[in-house]
Amino acid sequence: MLQKKILVIFPERRATRIAIYRNTEPMFLKTIKHAEEDLSRFIHIPDQTAYRRDAILAELKRNDFDIRKVEIIMARSGLVKPLKSGIYRVNTKMVEDLKVGIMGVHETNLGGLIAFDIAAMIGKSAFMADPVVVDELSDLARITGHPLFVRKSIFHALSHKYFARKYAKSINRQYEDLNLIVCHVGLGGISIGAHQQGMVVDVNQAFDGGGPFSITRTGTLPVGQLISLCFSGKYSENEIREMVNSKGGYSAYLGTDSISQINAMIAEGNKEALMISEACAYQVSKEISSHYATLEGEVDAIILTGNIFNSELFLENVKKRIGKLATLALYPTVNDLEAHAWNALRVIKGEVEVIEYE
């Protein structure tokens, strides 16, 4: 098979990760850090597009890599409109929706914007695989408790689908033939979904309030108290959204969002840090267990993904609660860059039909 070079663009809040793969073999990995004073110059997140694009091009040039040798560009998925699972071409319509924030504004939106720019420069195409807004919810899962509110599907679809397919391959089965519960514990958020024969029929809304709390997100909050806080006059709407999205969870309780610092606190016997870790594992276990009911007890495996499962303490606190429900498959990592390269290779080999975003 021909060796094709793939560029992966993965923007984060204060950094942009890039990778060059030869098929699925990594050739170059780099995290470009952005100073807060540089980012503060931009009023809106999409305004950072040219700044981050130029930083990527400069970094590749410094490392003597010819951008024109790239065959395909993969972008971290952003908040586009709800879509079915698949690989989408980043086109002008998608760029418009990423700029206006049709489903919300987040650093992830920059992935498609930057990739589209670079692709246009070199005459190639940019793609987005399994965006965070993949929506396969069942009708029952959409009901909330009031007709003014409808549950939305925003979760780590790329990671869910990647590890679910990886697990299926490991047991010589097809993903579409299995019932799985996939738990992704990331640095930003936690999403736990019920995969029923290739469809994520129920999953917590991991972006701005839903499911377990994480390192920086609150997850589900007591509704009455939240309403009172919103009308207390002490906080603006933006401040409350920030509290929920990026200043909640471990960071709110312990004053840090550094995993190494949190682990050090636990190792040193900090009782509050230990309690918060146990509470997170407790909430994760409850969310996993709820999907045993979603799948009517027909569960082929529970897949646990995320670096946090390298912690024996956290892992054991989850296993003791859900270990008897089904077979456990452990993938204690988050490998979004590899997942993007794997999806790019599927496009190159013609194994998947690219979908045009409309």
C-alpha positions in Angstrom: 0.0 0.0 0.0 1.2 3.5 -0.8 2.6 5.5 2.1 0.4 8.7 2.5 1.2 11.6 4.7 -1.6 12.8 7.0 -1.6 16.1 8.9 -3.8 16.1 12.1 -4.7 19.5 13.6 -6.0 19.4 17.2 -6.6 22.8 18.8 -7.0 23.0 22.6 -7.6 26.0 24.9 -4.0 27.2 25.2 -2.3 25.0 22.7 -2.5 23.5 19.3 -1.4 19.9 18.9 -0.3 18.8 15.4 0.9 15.5 14.1 2.2 14.1 10.8 1.5 10.4 10.2 2.7 8.1 7.4 -0.5 6.1 7.2 -1.0 5.4 10.9 2.7 5.6 11.8 3.6 8.9 13.6 6.4 10.8 12.0 6.2 14.1 13.9 4.3 15.2 17.0 4.3 18.7 18.4 2.3 20.7 20.9 2.4 24.4 20.1 1.7 26.4 23.2 0.0 29.8 23.0 0.7 32.6 25.5 -2.4 33.9 27.3 -1.4 37.5 26.2 -1.4 36.4 22.6 -4.8 34.7 22.8 -6.3 37.6 24.7 -5.9 39.8 21.6 -8.7 38.0 20.0 -12.3 38.9 21.0 -13.9 35.7 19.5 -12.4 32.2 19.3 -12.7 32.0 15.5 -10.6 35.1 15.3 -7.6 33.0 16.3 -7.7 31.0 13.1 -5.0 32.8 11.1 -2.8 33.1 14.2 -2.8 29.4 15.0 -2.6 28.5 11.3 0.6 30.5 10.8 2.0 29.0 14.0 1.5 25.5 12.5 3.0 26.4 9.2 6.0 28.0 10.9 6.6 24.9 13.1 6.5 22.6 10.1 8.9 24.8 8.2 11.3 24.9 11.2 11.3 21.1 11.1 12.0 21.0 7.3 8.6 19.5 6.5 7.1 20.4 3.1 3.4 21.0 3.7 2.7 20.2 0.0 3.6 16.5 0.7 0.5 16.1 2.9 -2.2 14.0 1.2 -5.0 14.6 3.6 -5.7 16.9 6.6 -7.8 15.8 9.5 -9.3 18.4 11.9 -10.4 18.0 15.4 -14.2 18.1 15.3 -16.1 21.2 16.3 -19.6 22.2 17.3 -21.4 21.9 13.9 -25.0 20.9 13.6 -26.1 17.4 14.7 -24.9 14.7 12.4 -24.9 11.0 11.9 -21.6 9.2 12.6 -19.1 9.3 9.7 -16.3 11.3 8.0 -17.2 14.7 6.6 -15.5 17.0 4.2 -14.8 20.4 5.6 -16.5 22.7 3.1 -17.6 26.3 3.0 -20.9 25.5 4.7 -19.2 23.8 7.6 -16.8 26.8 7.9 -19.7 29.2 8.2 -21.3 27.1 10.9 -18.1 26.8 12.9 -17.5 30.6 12.7 -21.0 31.5 14.0 -21.1 28.7 16.5 -24.3 27.1 15.4 -24.1 24.6 18.3 -21.8 26.7 20.5 -18.4 28.3 20.4 -15.4 26.3 21.6 -11.7 26.0 20.8 -12.5 22.7 19.0 -14.2 24.8 16.3 -10.8 26.1 15.2 -9.9 22.6 14.0 -12.1 22.8 10.9 -11.3 26.4 10.3 -7.5 26.0 10.3 -7.6 22.7 8.3 -9.8 24.3 5.6 -7.3 27.2 5.2 -4.3 25.0 4.9 -6.1 22.5 2.6 -7.0 25.4 0.3 -3.3 26.5 0.2 -2.0 23.2 -1.0 -5.0 22.0 -3.1 -6.0 19.2 -0.9 -9.1 18.3 1.2 -9.7 18.6 4.9 -12.0 16.2 6.8 -13.6 15.8 10.2 -14.4 12.4 11.6 -17.2 11.6 14.1 -17.8 15.2 15.3 -18.7 15.7 19.0 -22.3 16.4 17.8 -22.9 12.9 16.4 -26.5 12.4 17.2 -28.0 8.8 17.2 -30.1 9.2 20.3 -33.3 7.2 20.6 -36.6 9.1 20.8 -36.9 8.0 24.5 -33.5 9.4 25.3 -34.5 12.9 24.0 -37.3 13.4 26.6 -36.3 15.6 29.5 -39.2 16.6 31.8 -40.6 19.6 30.0 -41.4 20.2 26.4 -39.3 23.4 26.3 -36.2 21.3 26.9 -34.8 18.5 24.6 -31.7 16.5 25.4 -28.8 17.1 22.9 -26.1 14.8 21.9 -22.6 16.3 22.5 -20.0 13.8 23.5 -16.5 12.4 22.6 -17.9 10.6 19.5 -14.5 10.1 17.9 -13.0 8.4 20.9 -16.2 6.3 21.6 -16.4 5.0 18.0 -12.6 4.4 17.7 -12.2 2.3 20.8 -15.5 0.5 20.2 -14.4 -0.6 16.8 -10.9 -1.4 18.2 -12.5 -3.7 20.8 -14.8 -5.3 18.2 -11.8 -6.1 16.0 -9.9 -7.6 19.0 -12.6 -10.2 19.5 -13.2 -10.7 15.7 -16.6 -9.2 15.8 -18.3 -6.3 14.0 -19.0 -3.1 16.0 -22.5 -3.0 14.5 -23.3 -6.4 16.0 -22.4 -5.5 19.6 -24.1 -3.8 22.5 -21.5 -1.8 24.4 -21.2 0.7 27.2 -18.3 3.1 26.4 -16.9 5.3 29.2 -14.6 8.1 28.1 -12.9 10.1 30.9 -11.0 13.0 29.4 -9.3 16.0 30.9 -12.2 18.3 29.8 -15.2 16.1 30.3 -16.7 12.7 30.7 -19.1 11.0 28.4 -20.7 7.6 28.9 -22.8 6.1 26.2 -24.9 3.1 25.3 -23.9 1.7 21.9 -26.6 -0.5 20.5 -25.5 -2.3 17.4 -23.4 0.6 16.1 -25.6 3.4 17.3 -25.1 5.6 20.4 -28.7 5.5 21.5 -28.1 7.3 24.8 -25.2 9.4 26.2 -24.8 12.2 28.7 -24.4 15.7 27.3 -20.7 16.2 28.2 -20.2 19.8 27.1 -22.1 22.1 29.3 -23.8 20.1 32.1 -24.7 16.5 32.2 -23.3 13.3 33.7 -20.4 13.0 36.1 -18.1 15.9 37.0 -14.7 15.9 35.5 -11.4 17.7 36.0 -12.8 21.1 34.9 -16.6 20.5 34.3 -19.4 20.3 36.8 -21.5 17.7 35.1 -25.1 17.6 36.4 -25.9 20.2 39.1 -28.8 20.5 41.5 -31.4 22.4 39.3 -33.0 24.4 42.1 -29.6 25.6 43.4 -28.5 26.5 39.9 -31.6 28.5 39.3 -31.1 30.4 42.5 -27.4 31.1 41.6 -28.4 32.4 38.1 -30.8 35.0 39.7 -28.6 35.9 42.7 -27.1 38.8 40.8 -23.6 37.6 41.8 -22.7 36.1 38.5 -23.1 37.0 34.8 -24.3 34.4 32.3 -20.8 34.1 31.0 -19.4 33.5 34.4 -21.9 30.7 35.2 -21.2 29.1 31.8 -17.5 29.3 32.5 -18.1 27.8 36.0 -19.9 24.8 34.4 -17.6 24.3 31.4 -14.1 25.1 32.6 -14.0 26.0 36.3 -15.9 23.2 37.9 -15.1 19.6 39.0 -11.7 18.8 40.5 -10.4 22.3 39.8 -13.2 24.0 41.8 -12.8 21.7 44.8 -9.0 21.4 44.8 -7.8 24.6 43.1 -5.9 22.8 40.3 -6.6 21.2 37.0 -3.2 19.5 36.9 -3.5 15.7 37.0 0.0 15.4 38.4 -0.7 17.8 41.2 -4.0 16.0 42.0 -2.3 12.6 42.1 0.5 14.1 44.3 -2.1 15.4 46.7 -3.8 12.0 46.9 -0.4 10.3 47.4 0.5 12.7 50.2 -2.7 11.7 52.0 -4.8 14.8 51.3 -8.3 13.7 52.4 -10.2 16.1 50.3 -8.4 15.1 47.2 -9.1 11.5 47.9 -12.8 12.2 48.6 -13.2 14.1 45.3 -11.5 11.3 43.4 -13.7 8.7 45.0 -16.8 10.8 44.3 -15.9 11.1 40.6 -15.4 7.3 40.4 -18.8 6.9 42.2 -20.6 9.1 39.7 -18.9 7.4 36.7 -20.0 4.1 38.0 -23.6 5.2 38.4 -23.7 6.6 34.9 -22.3 3.3 33.5 -24.8 1.3 35.5 -27.7 3.3 34.1 -27.0 2.1 30.6 -27.3 -1.5 31.7 -31.0 -0.6 31.9 -30.8 1.3 28.6 -29.6 -1.9 26.8 -32.1 -4.0 28.8 -29.3 -6.0 30.4 -27.9 -7.1 27.0 -24.3 -5.8 27.3 -21.4 -7.5 25.5 -18.7 -5.3 27.2 -18.0 -2.2 29.1 -15.2 -0.2 27.6 -13.2 2.1 29.9 -11.0 4.8 28.2 -8.9 7.7 29.4 -5.6 8.2 31.2 -7.3 8.4 34.6 -7.7 4.6 34.4 -3.9 4.3 34.8 -4.7 5.1 38.5 -5.2 1.8 40.3 -7.2 3.6 42.9 -9.7 5.2 40.5 -9.9 2.0 38.4 -10.6 -0.2 41.4 -13.3 2.2 42.7 -15.1 1.8 39.4 -14.5 -1.9 39.0 -15.9 -2.8 42.4 -19.2 -1.2 41.4 -19.7 -2.2 37.8 -17.3 -5.2 37.3 -20.1 -7.8 37.6 -22.3 -6.2 34.9 -20.3 -7.3 31.9 -16.8 -8.0 30.5 -14.5 -5.0 31.1 -12.2 -3.8 28.3 -9.5 -1.3 29.5 -7.9 1.3 27.2 -6.2 3.7 29.7 -5.4 6.4 27.2 -6.8 9.1 25.0 -5.4 8.8 21.5 -7.3 11.3 19.4 -4.4 11.9 17.1 -4.1 8.3 16.2 -7.9 8.0 15.8 -7.8 10.8 13.3 -5.0 9.2 11.3 -6.9 5.9 11.4 -10.0 7.6 9.9 -7.9 9.4 7.3 -6.5 6.0 6.2 -10.0 4.7 5.8 -10.7 7.6 3.4 -7.4 7.0 1.5 -8.1 3.3 1.1 -11.7 3.9 0.0 -13.2 2.0 3.0 -15.6 4.7 3.9 -17.8 7.1 1.9 -17.0 10.7 2.7 -20.1 12.7 3.5 -20.7 16.3 2.3 -21.8 18.6 5.0 -25.0 20.4 4.2 
